[in-house]
Amino acid sequence: MLRRPLLFVMLALGLSGCSGGGGVSTASILGGEAAPTPASVAVADPGERAFHAGAVTARAVRCGYNFDPAAVRANYLAHEAAVGATPEQMAKLQQTYDVAHRGVAKAAGEDSNYCTDRRTRDIKTELGNLLAGNFEAPKKQAPKEEGLFSGWLDGGGSDTGPAFGSSGWWESQQDKVGG
């Protein structure tokens, strides 16, 4: 009679060691190094921040938000300098920011229906972050893990759609907004 409950207790204790919450892992036991977590891998780089900040300011100008785009640019570049960007990196970041700003301004200026309700809500949130000194680009989704059971619950498709910025990508964006 005592064997069955004892078996369940032993099994529960054994399985609890497999959870991700504790400090004990097979890597710590065997002396290896644990693999990086997806959160530590998907970190925005300075180029992504520069592109994002330039694009957001161009979108906000297009939709009529009242702010000083030059001050946002100066604050962004000061932020990058403060986190240790070298002079060479600063030159590239300035160029990336300016190219993103001009490109998005041109593309948005050609679309008479650019400032939709949803888009202006998104711009307001992103511009608020920039004005508050948060220059981080939105987090990318961590890549899906490949394994024996990957894709079973999400349809199994590996198609991620057209490449960002390609003509197919722009067409899909138009389709999403009903244009």
C-alpha positions in Angstrom: 0.0 0.0 0.0 2.9 2.4 0.8 4.7 1.6 -2.4 2.3 3.3 -4.8 2.3 6.7 -3.1 6.0 6.5 -2.6 6.5 5.8 -6.3 4.4 8.9 -7.2 6.4 11.1 -4.8 9.7 9.8 -6.3 8.5 10.4 -9.8 7.3 13.9 -9.0 10.6 14.8 -7.4 12.5 13.4 -10.3 10.4 15.3 -12.8 10.6 18.5 -10.8 14.4 18.6 -11.5 13.6 18.8 -15.2 11.8 22.1 -14.9 13.5 25.3 -16.2 13.0 27.2 -12.9 15.9 26.0 -10.8 19.6 26.6 -11.0 20.4 22.9 -11.7 20.7 21.9 -15.3 22.5 19.1 -17.1 25.0 21.7 -18.2 25.8 22.7 -14.6 26.0 19.0 -13.6 28.3 18.0 -16.5 30.4 21.1 -16.4 29.2 22.4 -19.8 27.9 25.8 -20.7 24.1 26.3 -21.2 22.9 27.4 -24.6 21.8 31.1 -24.7 18.1 31.7 -24.3 16.1 33.3 -27.2 15.6 36.4 -25.1 19.4 37.0 -24.9 19.8 36.3 -28.7 17.1 38.6 -30.0 18.6 42.0 -29.0 18.3 45.0 -31.2 21.6 46.3 -32.6 22.4 50.0 -33.0 21.6 49.9 -36.8 18.1 48.6 -36.0 17.6 51.4 -33.5 18.8 54.0 -36.0 16.5 52.7 -38.7 13.6 52.5 -36.3 14.1 56.0 -34.9 14.4 57.5 -38.4 11.4 55.7 -39.7 9.2 56.6 -36.8 10.0 60.3 -37.0 9.3 60.3 -40.7 5.9 58.6 -40.1 5.1 61.0 -37.3 5.9 64.0 -39.5 3.8 62.6 -42.3 0.8 62.1 -40.0 1.1 65.6 -38.5 2.4 65.0 -35.0 3.7 68.2 -33.4 7.3 67.5 -32.2 10.8 68.5 -33.1 12.3 65.8 -35.4 15.8 67.4 -35.2 15.7 67.1 -31.4 14.7 63.5 -31.6 17.6 62.8 -34.0 20.1 64.6 -31.7 18.8 62.8 -28.6 19.0 59.4 -30.4 22.6 60.1 -31.5 23.5 61.3 -28.0 22.1 58.0 -26.7 24.2 55.9 -29.0 27.3 57.9 -28.1 26.5 57.5 -24.4 26.3 53.7 -24.8 29.8 53.6 -26.4 29.5 53.9 -30.2 32.8 54.7 -31.8 33.1 57.7 -34.2 33.0 55.3 -37.2 29.8 53.7 -35.8 28.3 57.1 -35.2 28.8 58.1 -38.8 27.1 54.9 -40.0 24.3 55.4 -37.5 23.7 59.0 -38.7 23.6 57.8 -42.2 21.2 54.9 -41.4 18.9 57.3 -39.5 18.9 59.8 -42.4 18.3 57.2 -45.1 15.5 55.6 -43.1 13.9 59.0 -42.5 14.1 60.1 -46.1 13.0 56.8 -47.5 10.0 56.4 -45.3 9.0 60.1 -45.7 9.1 59.6 -49.5 7.1 56.4 -49.4 4.5 57.7 -47.0 4.2 61.0 -48.8 3.2 59.1 -52.0 0.3 57.4 -50.1 -2.7 59.7 -49.7 -4.3 57.2 -47.3 -1.2 56.7 -45.2 -2.5 58.0 -41.8 -5.1 55.4 -40.9 -6.5 55.2 -37.4 -4.5 52.1 -36.5 -1.3 53.5 -38.0 -1.6 56.8 -36.1 -2.2 54.9 -32.9 1.0 52.9 -33.5 2.9 56.0 -34.5 1.8 57.7 -31.3 3.0 54.9 -29.1 6.4 54.6 -30.9 6.9 58.4 -31.0 6.1 58.6 -27.3 8.8 56.0 -26.6 11.3 58.0 -28.7 10.4 61.3 -26.9 10.8 59.5 -23.6 14.4 58.4 -24.5 13.5 54.7 -25.3 15.2 54.1 -28.6 14.9 50.4 -28.7 13.4 49.0 -31.8 10.4 46.6 -31.3 11.6 43.1 -30.4 11.8 40.6 -33.1 10.2 37.2 -32.5 12.8 34.7 -31.5 13.4 32.1 -34.2 11.3 28.9 -33.8 13.2 25.9 -32.5 13.6 23.1 -34.8 13.0 19.7 -33.4 11.2 16.5 -33.6 7.8 18.0 -32.7 8.3 21.5 -34.2 5.4 22.7 -36.4 2.8 20.2 -35.1 0.6 22.8 -33.5 1.2 25.8 -35.8 0.4 24.3 -39.1 3.9 23.2 -39.8 4.5 25.8 -42.5 7.9 27.3 -42.7 7.0 30.1 -45.2 7.8 33.5 -43.6 6.5 35.6 -46.5 8.3 38.0 -48.7 11.6 39.6 -47.7 11.3 42.9 -45.9 11.3 45.9 -48.3 10.8 43.8 -51.4 8.0 44.6 -53.8 6.1 41.6 -52.5 6.4 42.8 -49.0 5.0 46.2 -49.9 2.1 44.6 -51.8 1.3 42.5 -48.7 1.3 45.7 -46.6 -1.1 47.3 -49.0 -3.4 44.3 -48.9 -3.4 44.4 -45.1 -4.6 48.0 -45.0 -7.2 47.4 -47.7 -5.4 49.3 -50.5 
